[in-house]
């Protein structure tokens, strides 16, 4: 399967600052990749290069088989910035009809696009009356014009309430299933943890880690946490069996171990049977993994 996006040894400098250093990655059709990194890590620079907005100094970039910014690439790519801006005097429907006409599409599709992002009720209201979350959904609707092969999304859920965020990711799931590749930048790690196929971590212009969440957990080798709730009257006996544990004020016994020790420890806890009322196994979160791989100023 030909990748939708291929980046090989990408380098970009701004005077004496090397913003991107030999970055290489591929994104296949239908795959969702989360691009993570602190401010200044190189995320925005990479997105701008993929969109053809700025040139690069070294390496190769192929967007849908074409040079970034070329007519062929632009017609197959859609972009949603963090802060979208539309004419406040236009209604949502008028704005979408305008964009459709610019793309050579039938303006009558505006109603369907607004429906897909949950804005049917506000289609004929002026955008100047919209909340930030509603404007963000108009932006998402315009990215769907022409069925793009690649979506580039920069903090796309900014301003959305929890229900709208869930609906947004449901929509991305549907687009992914149809073959659209998605490159998504976000600081909300809890959102992307379960809704992306690959994690890309940039730090200081370098791609310091990439892979599935399971891959990165294995590479990071961070400890696994256990939270054990003793059965009534068994708190002391459990603490004696696991002296390395920490007894919290909430009555829970907290343990941790390496990935290799996870199953043996689980078996030890399960063998206690009636002494244990409940058990939670807590693997390293994406935030833990990001903190492990990411580094600032070379630290």
N, C-alpha and C positions, 0 to 999 in steps of 0.2 A: 504494500500500500504506500503510495507516494505521500510523503509528509506535506501537510498544509503549510507549515513554517519550518524552515531550516536556517539555523544560525551557526556559522563555523568560524571560530577564532576571531570573533568580533572585537574590535578595538576602537575606542573613541576618546579623543583628548580635547580638553578645553584649555588652551594655552599650556600651562605646566601641569595641569591636573589630568590624570588618566581616569576618566569616568567609567570606562569599561575595559577590562583586561582579558583578552583571549577567551571570550565567552562563547560556548558552543552548546546548542540544544536543538531538539527537534520536537515538533508537535504534530501528531497524526490527526487525520479527520475524526471528528467525534470525540476527541479527548479534551478534558478540561484541566488546565494547569494554573495553579495559584503561584503568583510571583510575589515573594515576600522579601522584605528588607527594610532597614531603618531609612530615615530621610537622608538622602545623599548617597545611598548604596548603588544607584544606577538604574533603578526601575523605570523612572520617567524617561531617561535618556534612551533606554532600550526600546520602550514603547514608541517613542518619537521616530526612532530609526526604522522600526517595523512599519510604521505608517508612512514613511517617506518624507517626514517633515524636516529632518535634518540629515546631513550626510554623515558617513562614518569614515574612519581613517584606515582601517585594515580589516581583513577577513572577508567573509561572504555572507550575504543574506538573501534568501529566496522566499518570497511570499506568494503562495499559490502558484509556484513555478515561474514567477516573474520578479523583476527587480523592484524593491520597495519604492512606492511613489509613482511607478509607471501606471499608464492608463489601465493595463490589464490587472495589476494588483489592486488599484484603488476601487475598481468596480466589484471586487470580490471581498473587500474588507470593510468592516464597520467599526466605529469607535464611539465609546461613551466616556466623556471626561467626568471627573468628580463633581464639578460644579457646572451644570448646563445652563445655558441662557437662551431664552426665546423672546420674541416680540410680545410684550405684555398686552398689546391691544388685540392680538389675534386669539381666536379660540383654539383649543387643542386640535379640533378637526381641521381648521383652516391652516394651522402650522404643518400638520401632517400632509395635507393635500399639496401644500407648497413644496415640501421635500420630495414627495412622490413625483410631482411634475418635473422637478430638477433632475431626478434620476431616470426620467423617461418612462415612469410607471403610471398605471391608471390611478388618478386621484381618488377614485371611489373606494380604494383599498383602505383609506384612512379610518373608516368606521371599524373595520375588522382589526386593524393594528391596535387601535385604542382599546378595543374589547380585550385583546390578548394581554394587555398590561393593566386591566381593571379600571379603565377610565371612561367607560361608556356613559356613566352618569354625568360626567363633566365635559363631554366632548364639545358642547356648544357654549361653554363658559370661557371667558377671557383668561388667558394664561396668567395675567396679572393678579388674578384672584386665587391662583393655585398655591398650595403649600410647597415647600422644597421637595418633599417626597413625591408629590404629584408631578412636579416639573421633571424630576428624575425619571419618572415612568414615561413621560412624553419622550425624553431622550432615549429610553430603551426602545420605545415603539419605533423611533426613526432608525435605530440600528437594524431593525428587522426588515427594512425595505430591501427588496431585491434578493432575499435569501442569501446573505453573505456566507462565504466559506470559512471566514475567520472573524471572530469577534474579539476586539481589544477593549477591555473594560477597566477603568481606573477608579477604584473605590466606588463601585457602582451602587452599593446599598446605602450610601451616605444620605441621611435624611429620611430613610424609610423606617416605618414602625415594624415591630417584630412579625406581624402577620404579612405585611407587604414584603418583607425580606424572605419569608418562607415561600410566598407566591413567586417572587423573583427567581429564586433558585429552582423552583419547580419548572419555571419557564426555561431556564438554562438547561435543565435535565432533558426537556423535550427537544430543544435545539441540538443538543449533543447527540441524542438518539437519531436525529435526522442527518447527522454527519458534519455539523458545524464544529470547528475547532474553537476553543475559547481560551484566551489568555487573560487572566484576571488578577489585578493587583489589589490587595486589601491589607489593612492593619487589623481587621477583626478576625483573629485567627480561629476563634470558636466557630465562625460561620463556615470557613472554607475547609475545616478539618474533615467534615464528612461529605462534602459536596464537590470535591475535585478528585481527579485521577492521579495527578502528579503535583509534587511540591517543588518549587524552584526557590532557593534561598540565595540572594545576592548580598554581598558584604564587601564594602570597599571596592566596588567595581568588578569583583570576581564572583563567579558562580561556585559557592563553597559547598553546596549540597543540592542534589536533585534525586527524585525517585518517588515511589509511593510512600504513604505514611508508614506502612509496615517496614519498608526498606530503610527509611531514615531512623526508625526506632531501633532496628537491628544495628545500624552503623553507630548510632549515638551511644548505645549500650548504657542507657540511663536506668536507674533502679525502678523496679515495679513496686507500687505501694499496695498494702493490704489494710483494710479497715474491718476489724472483727468486733462484733457485738456479742459479749458474753451472755449466756443464758442466766436467768436470775440465780444469784448465789454462787456463780462460777467465775467471777471477775478475778479473785485472788488466785485460784488454781490456774487460770489461763496465763496470768502474769508470771506465775512460777514456771510454767512450761516454756514461755517465751520471754526470758528476762531481758532480751535485747529490745523488746517492744516498748512503746511509750503509751501510758495510760492517760487518756484525756479526761477533762472535766465532764465531758458528755458520756463517759462510761465506755467509750470505744478504745480498743487496743489497736495501736497502729504499728505496723511492721513494714519493712522494706527489704528487698533482695535484688540480686542481679537477674537478668533475663534467664540465665541458665539455671538459677535456683528456684524459679517461679513454680514449676510443677511439683518439685519435692516439698516446697513449703506449703503449697496448696494441699498436698496429700497429708501432711502432718496436721494441718488444721482440720481437714475433713475427718481424720481418724478420731478426733475428740468428740464427734457426734453431738450428743445431748448437751455438752458444755458450751456449744456455739449456737447462738440464736440467729445470727445473720452474718454475712460476709460479702464484702465488696472488693474486687480486684481492680485497681486503678492504674492503667498503663501510663507511661509518660504522655503528656498532652502535646499538641502541636506547639504550644507556647514554650514548653520545656525544651522541645527539640530545636525550635528556632533560636532560643537563648543559647543553646549548646553550640550550634554551628555558626551563628552570627557573631561578628566581632566588630568593634568600632576602633578606628584609628590603629588598626594592626594589632589590637590587644586580643 
